[in-house]
């Protein structure tokens, strides 16, 4: 607004807004939080008929109050962080808290079969064949959400990002939830936020190979 709109000539004012204001500022100032809400996205979504859950980009889940379960409702949310959302109920705005899945039952992993490291593929054996076996409640949607915090936008933002993460997951996953989240925290501490996705995936792949030596020979 300050760099473009206020400096542009306004025909009704016969001057730019900045010139018309003459450097004066309104006493009705708002904070960054209130200003950011002006750019929230508004959309219609149907709440799940039993749980009342609505899914946003990046696999983010929110749950509506009981009286809105199964209904199509108007939702406003931040495009930068879909976890910040509210339901439009007439003149009221009802904040929606992110829906948190209950912790799944612990998965018993055969440590000897999978090697000594933690950040490595989970697998089981079925009919004598070793196959990938993800931890319940932790898969690609949760991986997308973890990367969204690093990149500062919903993930995947486009087909390219989805393909890059799928290639990583196919090569190194499925991974256990707790070690993966610790690894993402280590990546953030080492590199910071805002880098291209490929930079984070490359660093994370090195952590996987360091934790699971068996993957060194498979690359």
C-alpha positions as CSV (number, residue, x, y, z in Angstrom):
1,X,0.0,0.0,0.0
2,X,2.7,2.4,1.0
3,X,5.0,1.7,-2.0
4,X,2.4,1.5,-4.8
5,X,-1.1,2.7,-3.9
6,X,-0.1,5.8,-1.9
7,X,2.3,7.0,-4.5
8,X,-0.1,6.5,-7.5
9,X,-2.0,9.5,-8.9
10,X,-5.6,9.5,-7.8
11,X,-8.0,11.3,-10.2
12,X,-10.6,12.3,-7.6
13,X,-7.9,13.7,-5.3
14,X,-6.0,15.2,-8.2
15,X,-2.9,14.0,-6.3
16,X,-1.4,10.9,-4.9
17,X,-2.8,9.7,-1.5
18,X,0.6,10.4,0.0
19,X,0.5,14.0,-1.2
20,X,-3.1,14.4,-0.1
21,X,-2.2,13.1,3.4
22,X,0.8,15.3,3.7
23,X,2.6,12.9,6.0
24,X,-0.3,12.7,8.5
25,X,-1.1,9.3,10.0
26,X,-4.5,8.1,11.2
27,X,-5.0,7.7,14.9
28,X,-6.8,4.4,14.2
29,X,-3.7,2.3,13.9
30,X,-3.8,-1.5,13.7
31,X,-1.2,-4.1,14.4
32,X,0.5,-6.6,12.0
33,X,-1.8,-9.3,13.2
34,X,-5.0,-7.5,12.3
35,X,-3.5,-6.3,9.0
36,X,-2.6,-9.9,8.1
37,X,-6.2,-11.0,8.6
38,X,-7.3,-8.8,5.7
39,X,-5.4,-11.2,3.4
40,X,-7.0,-14.4,4.7
41,X,-8.6,-16.7,2.2
42,X,-12.3,-17.4,2.4
43,X,-13.7,-20.7,1.1
44,X,-16.6,-23.0,1.5
45,X,-15.8,-26.5,2.9
46,X,-18.0,-29.4,4.0
47,X,-17.3,-30.7,7.5
48,X,-17.0,-34.4,7.8
49,X,-20.4,-35.9,8.6
50,X,-19.2,-37.8,11.7
51,X,-16.0,-36.1,12.9
52,X,-16.6,-32.5,11.8
53,X,-13.1,-32.4,10.4
54,X,-12.1,-30.1,7.5
55,X,-8.8,-30.6,5.6
56,X,-6.7,-27.6,4.4
57,X,-3.7,-27.5,2.0
58,X,-0.7,-29.3,3.3
59,X,-2.8,-31.9,5.2
60,X,-3.7,-29.4,8.0
61,X,-6.9,-30.5,9.8
62,X,-9.3,-28.4,11.8
63,X,-12.5,-29.4,13.6
64,X,-15.8,-27.4,13.6
65,X,-18.1,-27.2,16.6
66,X,-20.6,-30.0,17.0
67,X,-23.6,-28.0,15.6
68,X,-21.7,-27.6,12.2
69,X,-20.8,-31.2,11.8
70,X,-21.8,-32.5,8.3
71,X,-22.6,-29.0,7.0
72,X,-21.1,-26.9,4.3
73,X,-19.6,-23.8,6.1
74,X,-17.6,-20.7,5.2
75,X,-14.1,-20.9,6.5
76,X,-11.4,-18.1,6.6
77,X,-7.8,-19.1,7.0
78,X,-4.3,-17.8,6.6
79,X,-2.8,-18.9,3.3
80,X,0.7,-18.8,5.0
81,X,-0.4,-21.0,7.9
82,X,-3.7,-22.9,7.3
83,X,-3.6,-23.9,11.0
84,X,-4.9,-20.4,11.7
85,X,-8.5,-20.6,10.7
86,X,-12.0,-19.4,11.7
87,X,-15.6,-20.3,10.9
88,X,-17.9,-17.6,9.7
89,X,-21.2,-17.8,11.6
90,X,-23.2,-14.8,10.5
91,X,-21.5,-11.8,12.2
92,X,-19.5,-14.0,14.4
93,X,-16.0,-15.5,13.8
94,X,-15.4,-18.8,15.6
95,X,-11.7,-19.7,15.9
96,X,-10.9,-23.2,14.9
97,X,-8.1,-25.1,16.6
98,X,-6.0,-27.5,14.6
99,X,-7.2,-31.1,14.9
100,X,-4.6,-33.3,16.6
101,X,-4.7,-37.0,15.9
102,X,-4.5,-39.2,18.9
103,X,-1.1,-40.8,19.4
104,X,-1.2,-44.1,17.7
105,X,-0.3,-47.3,19.5
106,X,3.5,-47.7,19.6
107,X,4.8,-49.8,16.7
108,X,7.2,-52.5,17.7
109,X,10.1,-52.5,15.3
110,X,12.7,-55.3,15.1
111,X,15.8,-53.4,15.9
112,X,18.1,-56.2,14.6
113,X,16.3,-56.4,11.3
114,X,16.4,-52.7,10.7
115,X,19.9,-51.9,11.9
116,X,21.2,-49.8,14.7
117,X,20.2,-46.3,13.5
118,X,16.9,-44.5,14.2
119,X,16.3,-42.4,11.0
120,X,15.9,-45.2,8.6
121,X,13.2,-47.1,6.7
122,X,10.6,-49.0,8.6
123,X,9.7,-52.4,7.1
124,X,8.2,-55.7,8.0
125,X,8.3,-59.1,6.5
126,X,5.2,-60.7,4.8
127,X,5.4,-64.1,3.2
128,X,9.1,-63.9,3.3
129,X,9.3,-60.5,1.5
130,X,10.5,-57.4,3.1
131,X,8.1,-54.5,2.5
132,X,7.8,-50.8,3.6
133,X,5.5,-50.4,6.6
134,X,4.8,-46.8,7.8
135,X,4.1,-45.9,11.4
136,X,0.3,-45.5,11.9
137,X,-0.8,-41.9,11.6
138,X,2.5,-40.7,10.1
139,X,2.9,-40.6,6.3
140,X,3.2,-38.2,3.4
141,X,0.7,-35.6,4.7
142,X,2.7,-35.3,7.9
143,X,5.9,-35.0,5.9
144,X,4.4,-32.2,3.8
145,X,3.4,-30.4,7.0
146,X,6.9,-30.6,8.4
147,X,8.4,-29.2,5.3
148,X,5.8,-26.4,5.2
149,X,7.3,-25.0,8.5
150,X,10.7,-24.8,6.9
151,X,9.7,-23.3,3.5
152,X,7.2,-20.8,5.0
153,X,4.3,-21.9,2.7
154,X,1.9,-24.8,2.2
155,X,3.6,-27.9,0.8
156,X,3.4,-29.1,-1.9
157,X,3.0,-25.7,-3.5
158,X,3.2,-27.2,-7.0
159,X,3.7,-30.5,-8.8
160,X,7.5,-30.1,-8.7
161,X,7.6,-30.0,-4.9
162,X,5.3,-33.0,-4.6
163,X,7.5,-35.0,-7.0
164,X,10.7,-34.0,-5.1
165,X,9.2,-35.1,-1.7
166,X,7.8,-38.3,-3.2
167,X,11.2,-39.2,-4.7
168,X,12.8,-38.6,-1.3
169,X,10.1,-40.7,0.5
170,X,10.4,-43.5,-2.0
171,X,14.2,-43.7,-1.5
172,X,14.3,-43.3,2.2
173,X,10.9,-43.8,3.7
174,X,8.7,-44.6,5.4
175,X,10.4,-43.1,8.5
176,X,9.4,-43.2,12.1
177,X,7.7,-40.0,13.3
178,X,9.8,-39.0,16.3
179,X,13.3,-39.4,14.6
180,X,12.0,-37.7,11.5
181,X,10.8,-34.7,13.4
182,X,14.1,-34.5,15.3
183,X,15.9,-34.6,12.0
184,X,13.8,-31.8,10.6
185,X,14.6,-29.7,13.7
186,X,18.3,-30.4,13.2
187,X,17.9,-29.3,9.5
188,X,16.3,-26.1,10.6
189,X,18.9,-25.4,13.2
190,X,21.7,-26.0,10.7
191,X,20.3,-24.2,7.6
192,X,17.5,-21.9,8.9
193,X,14.2,-21.3,7.0
194,X,13.4,-20.1,3.5
195,X,15.8,-22.2,1.4
196,X,14.6,-24.2,-1.7
197,X,13.1,-27.5,-0.9
198,X,15.9,-29.4,-2.7
199,X,18.4,-28.0,-0.2
200,X,16.5,-29.4,2.8
201,X,15.9,-32.8,1.1
202,X,19.6,-33.1,0.3
203,X,20.6,-32.3,4.0
204,X,18.0,-34.7,5.3
205,X,19.1,-37.5,3.0
206,X,22.6,-37.1,4.4
207,X,21.2,-37.5,7.9
208,X,19.4,-40.7,6.8
209,X,22.5,-42.2,5.3
210,X,24.5,-41.2,8.4
211,X,21.9,-42.9,10.7
212,X,21.4,-46.0,8.5
213,X,24.7,-47.1,6.9
214,X,22.9,-49.7,4.8
215,X,21.6,-46.8,2.7
216,X,25.1,-45.7,1.7
217,X,25.4,-48.7,-0.6
218,X,21.9,-48.2,-2.1
219,X,22.4,-44.7,-3.3
